[in-house]
Amino acid sequence: MRGMSQHLEHMDSTEKLQLLQQLLCVRSPEFPLPIDISQDINKILAYTRDHRILVSADSIPTRNSITIRKPTHRRIENVIHSWAGPQLRQECYDVMRARGSDLPTGHAVTTSAYNLPFSLQLDRGAKSASIERQQLQQCYSSVLNEIDRLPADSKSGGKSVALCGISTGLFAFLAILAAELTIDAIAAWINARNYLLNAETVIVTASAGMSAAIGLDYTSPNLFQEHFPTFFQYGFTCLYDVFGSYYFTHLELIRKWPKSALYAELLTWLKRFGENAHVRTLNADGLFVANRWGGDIISTPQGQYASYWPSAPYMDVARGYMDPETQRLTDEGAIPRCLSCGGDMSICVRAAGWFNEKPYSEGEAWWRRFCQEALGREGRMVILEIRLGMNTPGVIRWPNEDLVRESDGKVRLVRLVLGLHANVPLDLEYEGLATYVDGDMKDTLRLLLKNTNDININAI
């Protein structure tokens, strides 16, 4: 584009405007423009904008790797940046530099709109090739989550958002399929909010997704490196690798895990239902109880680490023999033994036929009684399922679906899950008895617990 400078005096105003807009799409924001030049550009764009017809709405462009450096390509991001002015590109640059990485597929961020006739501008990450249905739907869920954070319009009291068709241009993703996925994603997001708002009885069923949302991710090498630095030499890379052994270091990590704002928000919301709320979790970490959810209104069918923790005196003794550098016990005599038989001790979680059901029988009895009484009462019951993948579907996933089917329309299922396993049975979805939200667990849960805001959605 440098060669165009010698032709400037021969260009008319329209050509110069087009050249300016192309420069706004390719100029590096690493070195900000001088203030006076930015002000002049804004004046030109504002004048031109006022003499054209532009639709006012919150706009969400998508980014892809092929056209990102082609200023003449009519992709939505070029259109946005060419009219918004240099400040938008600068803010996007600052946001991404602060993140330290690209925006992941399906996520969204919010910036100011500058010269655009919008209140705010959103940018979302999109996959440049082989985009999958789940990722496309997650894009729209993330956009709705971002919109939900924003203040309502001062005049109308509502919100509006314009959704562009991701990858339906250069990447030839079928427009009709994209439209169907968009509508499905929006409907699922709204249904989930409405289900929770109309609930009179609530069951929360949680698995690894809840723990991972607050950083306790059993698949995370970074978490493992931080707390188990000496274990990498043995080929271990995550907490799942040491799940059946090395109990002292593992349990110390869980016991010291800080209280969570996300748990606090969820449990504060649950407590509004009084006795009409129950928690059933696959997580053995005890974080629901640690975050002050009553132990008598929770069922843990997979067990709890707490069944090992009562031997706290043994833990205190062992701590004195733990070498902080090597993470090894210097005296094997400090290893706790069973008081009855003198044998090895283990965390009491369901891993084989030796699992002891007795410590959890009361919670299971409470669970069965709660479901029976709830189904006999008037009013709608909602199951809020928070999970990560497909582990142990016979304990939570399938029983939840069976409970919905057997309730004669009284029970609704809201499933929060991320990625390929984001779905509900088609028959339940068709009957309006189940829905799911595919998105970041932490953000999605927080936003679902808020009061529903009025949103006008125009899919473009």
Secondary structure, 3 states (H helix, E strand, C coil): CHHHHHHHHHCCHHHHHHHHHHHHHHCCCCCCCCHHHHHHHHHHHHHHHHCCCCCCCEEECEECCCCCCCCCCCCHHHHHHHHHCHHHHHHHHHHHHHHCCCCCECCEEEEECCCCCCCEEEEEECCCCCCCHHHHHHHHHHHHHHHHHCCCCCCCCCEEEEECCCCCCCCCCCHHHHHHHHHHHHHHHHHHHHHHHCCCEEEEEECHHHHHHCCCCCCCHHHHHHHCHHHHHHCCCCHHHHCCCCHHHHHHHHHCCCCCHHHHHHHHHHHCCHHHEEEEECCCCCHHHHCCCCHHHEECCCEEHHHCCCCHHHHHHHHCCEECCCCEECCHHHCCECCCCCCECCCEECCCCCCCCHHHHHHHHHHHHHHHHHHHCCCCEEEEEECCCCCCCCCCHHHHHHHHHCCCCCEEEEEEECCCCCCCCHHHHHCCCEEEEECCHHHHHHHHCCCCCCEEEEEC
